[in-house]
C-alpha cells in the first residue's frame, strides 16, 4: 500500500472502535476478532481522525499542542501501519 | 503472572436448528449438564464481571444465539460495558428487523456461517435448509452497515470450493472470511474419519488461498485456520491455557476453551457458585495448565514452549488419553504416531476410493444416544 499524501483525510474504518481499557490503563483499537494496543500518542492521533481533518491538519494540531515540529513522519507511519491492517481508511 | 482475559465466548444456548456434523459443542450438549440456561440477569452479571476482569472482546455464540429472545438486551448490556460484541450465528430465520434491533442495541460485528458455496451442498452439511436465509442475512448485515465475517468450516466435502467461497465473500462485501479447517473435537472428533481431507486437497486449497490473498490484498481478509493434524508443530491453542480466553457454557460452567469441558479429569466451576474473577484466578481448572510448570518432556526443554505453550490440552486428552501430555500433533510428541495413523488411514481409503463412513449429524437424539453409550 502506498503511503497516504498529507492532504488525505484519514478516518477509522467503521469496523474499528477506539476504546478505553480501564483495567489495564490504556487505549485500544477493537475490531472483529482483534485489537491493537495504543500508546497515548497513537490514541491522540486516532482521536483527531474525525473524517474532516487531513493528515496535515492532524500533524499541525499535534505540533501546536506540544510546541513541537517534524511530527509528520511519525504520524504518517502510524496511520500507514493501521491502514495496512484496513483499520484506517482515507476519504471523507 | 499478569494473566487477564481479553476474550469471552458466551455460549448462550446449545439449541440449534442446524445439525452440522463437525459442531464444536459437546457431544452430550442435550444432557442435564447444560439444561438450565443462565437467565438474562445472570448473563449480565457475567458480562460485568468479565469487563472488570479485563475482557474487551465478547463473542455471542451457541448453539444458535438468535434462539435467545433476550439477545438484544444482552447486547445492550455488553455495549454499555464497552465490550466489542460479535454475533456468531447460523442466521437461520434471521429477519432484517431483528438484525436492525441488534444494531440499535449496539452490536458491533456479525459472523455468519455457511456450510458450502452452493445451496445443495450447504444444506446437506447443515442437515437443514438454511442456505437461503444465510444469503439474505449477509445482505441485511451489509445494508445495516455491519462489518461482516463469513465463516466456513472446511473438510473433505467442501475443500474443493475454497475459491467459490472466497468469491462469495467478496461479492457480499464481507470484510473477512474465516476458512476454518475442521479441528477434531466434539462432533468433529466423532466424525473424524469421514471429515478429514487428504493432503492433496489441503495443498490445492492452500494454493488458492495464497493466490486469492495476493489478488484481494486488504479488501478481504482471508483467515486460514490450520489443519493441525497435517502440521509439524501444534497450534498455540487459545494463546495458552488461561492466558487470554474463556468460554462460559449455557448453564454457566467456565472453561478455558470451548472444548475443555470434555476433559473429564478436570472439575469446572460455575458462575452460579463463584465469581468469574475467582474462577479465572483461583480455580484448579484454570491453574492446572497455566505457565510451564505442568509441562512434560519434550515441551519442558523445548524452545517452542513459549510459542505453542505445549499445544492443545483437549487434543492431548482426546488422542493420547491424558490432558497433561504434549499435544500429539507435535512431531516430537510420543503419541504423534496416533495422529499419523489417522491421517494414513484416510489417505489409504481415499486412494482405494473407499466410501467414508456415514456422518453422525449433531442433533439431540444422537447426543442422548452417544451419552448413554458413554
Interface residues (C-beta under 8 A of the other chain):
Chain A: X1 X13 X14 X15 X17 X19 X20 X21 X23 X24 X28 X30 X31 X32 X33 X35 X84 X85 X86
Chain B: X4 X6 X51 X52 X53 X54 X56 X57 X82 X84 X86 X108 X109 X111 X145 X147 X149 X175 X176 X217 X218 X221 X223
